[in-house]
Amino acid sequence: MKEYAVVEKLKIWFEENAPVAICFSGGMDSGLLIYAAKEAAVPFVVFYGVSAVESVESKAQIYSFVRWVDASLCCFKTNELKIEKYLENPSDRCYYCKK
C-alpha cells in the first residue's frame, strides 16, 4: 500500500500548487506525476521534447499514454544533434542535451 501513499501525497501537492506543468520524458517518474495530476483533477499541461534520436515506437507510447490520461500535450523539438559535445558521445552526454 506504500505506492498508493505516494500518489496521495502527490495529489495533495498538485491540489495545493495547481495549475502545473509536467515535463514528460516517457519514463516512470514523470509518468507517475502525470497520473497523480490526473487523479487530483487539477489543470495541468504535459510538455514533451520530441527528439530525432528517439524511436518511433517510443514516441507512439508517449502519445498514447498522454491520450489515455486525457491530458493537454505541448510538444517541442529538441536539437541535441546540433550540440557538438553530445555528438562526441561522452559519458555525460545527457547533461549536454538536457541543458
Secondary structure, DSSP 4 states (H G I P E B T S, - for coil): -HHHHHHHHHHHHHHHH-SEEEE--SSHHHHHHHHHHHHHT--EEEEEEE-TTS-HHHHHHHHHHHHHTT-EEEEEE--GGG-HHHHT--TTHHHHHH-
